[in-house]
Amino acid sequence: MTEISVIAVLDDPVRRRLYDYVSARGDGVSRSEAAQAAGVGRTLAAFHLDRLAEAGLVEVTFARPAGRSGPGAGRPAKLYRRAAAEHHVSVPPRDYRTAAELLAEVVDLTGAEPELQRSARRRGAASGRAARRQAPGQPDDDLVTGALTAQGYQPYRDGDDVRLRNCPFHVLASSHPPLICGMNLALLEGLLEGAAVPGLSARLDPRPGECCVVLASKNNEH
């Protein structure tokens, strides 16, 4: 399946709602849960979820319902979760990934990490100020969540902290982890500063499959 055909799978509005719901969840989603979230029947949801799986946009696992095991527990349920693969489409084709990887290698080789972090902090601060101007009366939590969502981080609440299911720089973070995680940290520090959100601080706290940065509540700091 070509990149364009993969993205075209999301053209159906129901399928897109299902994909967005599955992507926002960190655990496996059943057909019934997805159907309820999208406001459609279970059979229709199953059809669209399987189409998403065929396109490689979601992954399929099987598990028995929580608390059930052994004989009589029933068949394992089919669960869906966001696939780790990334898809990029441009017409005509562009190869920005290779350029980004080359630039990351140059920064590594020349020891320019401090300059990269300063630039990232400035970019984040500009983004935070823009978000605050666009919604001057918005509560801090909603403002930060909206800004992070717009940039592809897929934020979610973990107690008082805000964690990020997705790293927008996943490919580069896999090949240059210290460099990209440091850049990401500076970017989000700048965002909080620019948006004037005093209750959160960005720090490194990697979790498998998630962004390396957490926005921690200052109430939890010791």
N, C-alpha and C positions, 0 to 999 in steps of 0.2 A: 504494500500500500504506500503510495507516495505521500509526502508531507502535506501537499495540498488536499488530497483526499481525506487524510486523517483530520485536518482542521475542518473540512467540509462536513464531517460527521456531526459537528456541534451546531450546524446551521438550524437544525430542528429546535424550536423553543423548548419543548418538553425535555428533549435530550440534554439541552444545555442546563436546564434547571436541575436535572438529576446529576449531571456532572459537577455542577457547582456545589450541590449538597454533599456529594461523596467527597469532593476535594477538601471541603471545610471540616470534615470529620477526621479525627486521627485514627479511629479504629475501623473495623469492617462494618459495612452497612448492609442490612438485609433488604430483600426486595420489598417487603412490607413497609419497612421504615422509609425507604426511598419513595415509595408510592405515596405514602401519607404526606411526606414533605413536599412533594411536587404536585399534590392534589390530583393524582390520576389513579386509575385502577392498577392492581398488582400485576395483572397480565401485561398491560401496556408498559408498565415500569420495567418488568423483566425483559421485554423485547428490546427496549432502548438501552438498558444496562448491558445486555449481551452485545449490542452493536458497539457500545463504547469499549467493551472488552476486546472485541475483534479488531478494533482500530488501535489497540494498545494504550488507550487513554486511562483505563482503569485496570486493576488486577483482580483476579478472582481467587478466593480461598474458600475452604469449607470448614465449618466448625459446628459442634452441637450447641444448642441453646445453653446459656449460662446456668449452672447448677444441675445439669443433666448429664449423666454418664452411665455406662454399663448397658446391659440388656434392657430394652424397652425405652431407651432414651430417645428413640427416633433417629431419622436420618440426619446427617450433618446439614446445616443450612448453608446455602450459597451466599457468600459475603463479597462485597465489592469495596475496594479502596483505591485511592488515587495512585496511578502508576508513577514510578520514579523517572521514566523517560521524559525528555524534553522535545518539543517540536517547534520549529521555526519556519515560517514561510515568508518569502519575499519574491516578487515578480518584477523584473527578472531576478534570478538567484543572487544573493549577496552572502559573503562569507565573513561576517563580523566576528564569529567565534574564533577563527584563526587569528584575526587581528588582535583580539583581546588577549589570547594566549601569548602572542608574541610580545605585547606590551607588558604583560605580567612577568614574563621571563626577563625583560630588560630591567624592570624595576627591581626584581630579585638580584640580578647580576650587578647592578650599579649601586645597590644599597639605598634606593630612593624611597624606602617605606615611609619615613617621616613626611616627605613632601606629598606622598599619596594620601596619607591620613589627614594632613592639613586640608588638602583639596576636598576630601570626602566630608570632613567636618563642615567646611564652608557650604558644600552642596546640600548637606542635610539641613543646615541652619536656614538656607534659603527656602527649602521645601517646607520646613516648619513654619516660617514666617508667612509663606503663601497660604498654608492651611489655616492659620489663625486669622489672616485677613479675610478669607472667604467665609469663615464662620466665627465671627468675633464673640458671639455669646454662647457658643457650644461648650458643653462640659468637657473638661480635659480628657476624660476616658474616651468619649465619643470622637473627639478630634483626633487623638492619637490612633485609635482603631481605624478611623476612616482614612487617614494618611497612609498607614501601613498597608491597608487593604488595596488602596489605589496603586501602591508600588509592588504588589504581588507577594507580600510576606505572609498572608493568611493568618492574622493574629487571633489568639484565643486566650481566654482568662484561665489562669492556673492559680486559684486563690486570689491574692491581691496582685500577683505578678501578671505580666502580659508575655506570653510565649508565641513563637512564630513557627507555624507548621512548615513553611516553605522558605528556602533561601533563593532569592532571585539570581544569585551568582553561583548556583550549585556546581556547574561544570568547572568553573575556575577555582572554586573553593576545594574541589576534590583534588585538583592538581597542584594548587599553591595555597594550602590551608592557612599557614600563619599570615601570609600576605593579605589574602582576601578576607579572612576573619577580622584582622586588624582594621582593614578598610571599612568593613561592614560595621564594626563597633564604632568607629569614628563617625560614620554616616548617621547612625542612629543617635549618638550623643549629640550631634549637631541638630538633628531633627527635634529632639526634646528641648534643647536650648532655644532654638529659633521659635518653637511653638510656645515657649514659656510654660512648660509643664514641670513644676518643681517636685511633684510627688513621685516621679519615677526616675530611675537611673539605669543606663544601659551598662551591661557587663557581660563578659564571656561566660557561658555556661552551656557547652554543647550537649545535645541529646541526639541519639541516633535518628536519622531521618528528618531532623528539624534544623532550623537556623541555629548558628552557634551563639547568637546573642539573645539574652533575655532582658526585658525591661522590668526591673525589679522595683517593687514598692519600697520606698524609703522607710516605711513603717516597719519593715521586716529586717532592716539593717541593724547589726549589733555593733 
